[in-house]
Amino acid sequence: MKEMTRIEEEAKLQKRSIDEQAEHWIKIGRAIETSEEFDYEQESQFDDLFNEFPEAGELLKHVQEQLTVAIELTNKTTDAVETMRKGLSSNQKLEGNQ
């Protein structure tokens, strides 16, 4: 439930509904995962930036946390959608047999 608390807090901060915030993070996560520019190895480069610009460290850390949550939510949403599709497909097959 940790993710839901983060969504609720960020939604309030950004003046979005919880659904809008989750959708926003899903879009970010999808963009990151499909980007040819992003490489998970780049994550270690954040450490270098923290050391070089300590005043920006907290902001960068926050952005990194938000991106991590977005990726996690994207994966969970994709799994949930696939489960729902399978359930709908099963229900349609059952209805067709009646």
NUDO-920665 format. One record per residue (C-alpha): x, y, z; residue in one letter; residue number from 1. Coordinates in Angstrom, 3 decimals, padded with zeros to 6 digits. Example, Ala and Ser with C-alpha at 12.3 -4.5 7.8 and 13.67 -1.06 7.14 Angstrom:
<pts>
012.300  -004.500  007.800  a  1 .
013.670  -001.060  007.140  s  2 .
</pts>
This chain:
<pts>
000.000  000.000  000.000  m  1 .
003.074  002.228  000.079  k  2 .
002.502  003.183  -003.571  e  3 .
-001.069  004.306  -002.876  m  4 .
000.157  006.640  -000.142  t  5 .
002.688  008.123  -002.559  r  6 .
000.021  008.539  -005.226  i  7 .
-002.341  010.227  -002.778  e  8 .
000.353  012.592  -001.496  e  9 .
001.566  013.526  -004.967  e  10 .
-001.999  013.898  -006.297  a  11 .
-002.769  016.355  -003.528  k  12 .
000.472  018.243  -004.130  l  13 .
-000.124  018.439  -007.895  q  14 .
-003.872  019.126  -007.512  k  15 .
-004.806  015.991  -009.445  r  16 .
-007.233  013.229  -008.676  s  17 .
-005.683  009.944  -007.616  i  18 .
-006.645  008.447  -010.987  d  19 .
-005.084  011.372  -012.861  e  20 .
-001.870  011.050  -010.827  q  21 .
-001.621  007.309  -011.426  a  22 .
-002.244  007.824  -015.141  e  23 .
000.405  010.570  -015.208  h  24 .
002.999  008.258  -013.640  w  25 .
001.997  005.418  -015.934  i  26 .
002.616  007.647  -018.952  k  27 .
006.008  008.665  -017.565  i  28 .
006.953  005.056  -016.881  g  29 .
005.874  003.954  -020.342  r  30 .
007.842  006.800  -021.934  a  31 .
010.931  005.857  -019.951  i  32 .
010.706  002.157  -020.720  e  33 .
010.211  002.764  -024.428  t  34 .
012.809  005.502  -024.719  s  35 .
015.955  004.624  -026.612  e  36 .
017.701  007.365  -024.629  e  37 .
017.129  005.856  -021.175  f  38 .
019.342  003.119  -019.833  d  39 .
018.983  001.632  -016.382  y  40 .
022.745  001.958  -016.022  e  41 .
022.251  005.729  -016.053  q  42 .
020.774  005.391  -012.592  e  43 .
024.273  005.206  -011.136  s  44 .
025.022  008.572  -012.730  q  45 .
022.594  010.162  -010.260  f  46 .
025.125  009.447  -007.522  d  47 .
027.732  011.487  -009.366  d  48 .
025.285  014.377  -009.724  l  49 .
024.441  014.226  -006.013  f  50 .
028.121  014.646  -005.191  n  51 .
028.735  017.401  -007.721  e  52 .
025.583  019.410  -006.928  f  53 .
024.585  018.681  -003.319  p  54 .
021.873  021.353  -003.353  e  55 .
020.147  019.550  -006.221  a  56 .
020.558  016.143  -004.623  g  57 .
017.179  016.141  -002.907  e  58 .
015.387  017.189  -006.076  l  59 .
017.160  014.552  -008.130  l  60 .
016.445  011.946  -005.474  k  61 .
012.755  012.889  -005.554  h  62 .
012.644  012.639  -009.348  v  63 .
014.356  009.259  -009.244  q  64 .
011.872  007.997  -006.650  e  65 .
008.963  009.243  -008.750  q  66 .
010.314  007.518  -011.845  l  67 .
010.807  004.287  -009.927  t  68 .
007.226  004.430  -008.687  v  69 .
006.000  005.203  -012.204  a  70 .
007.795  002.167  -013.596  i  71 .
006.426  -000.049  -010.811  e  72 .
002.900  001.241  -011.406  l  73 .
003.247  000.733  -015.147  t  74 .
004.235  -002.883  -014.587  n  75 .
001.405  -003.477  -012.098  k  76 .
-001.130  -001.803  -014.382  t  77 .
000.019  -003.846  -017.353  t  78 .
-000.354  -007.027  -015.286  d  79 .
-003.810  -005.966  -014.059  a  80 .
-004.999  -005.122  -017.573  v  81 .
-003.777  -008.482  -018.852  e  82 .
-005.580  -010.256  -016.008  t  83 .
-008.787  -008.343  -016.783  m  84 .
-008.494  -009.169  -020.478  r  85 .
-008.097  -012.843  -019.677  k  86 .
-011.103  -012.654  -017.360  g  87 .
-013.212  -010.919  -020.003  l  88 .
-012.143  -013.439  -022.598  s  89 .
-013.108  -016.301  -020.263  s  90 .
-016.489  -014.698  -019.523  n  91 .
-017.203  -014.251  -023.225  q  92 .
-016.408  -017.892  -023.857  k  93 .
-018.736  -018.908  -021.022  l  94 .
-021.542  -016.722  -022.369  e  95 .
-021.035  -018.134  -025.841  g  96 .
-021.514  -021.675  -024.546  n  97 .
-024.901  -020.928  -023.026  q  98 .
</pts>
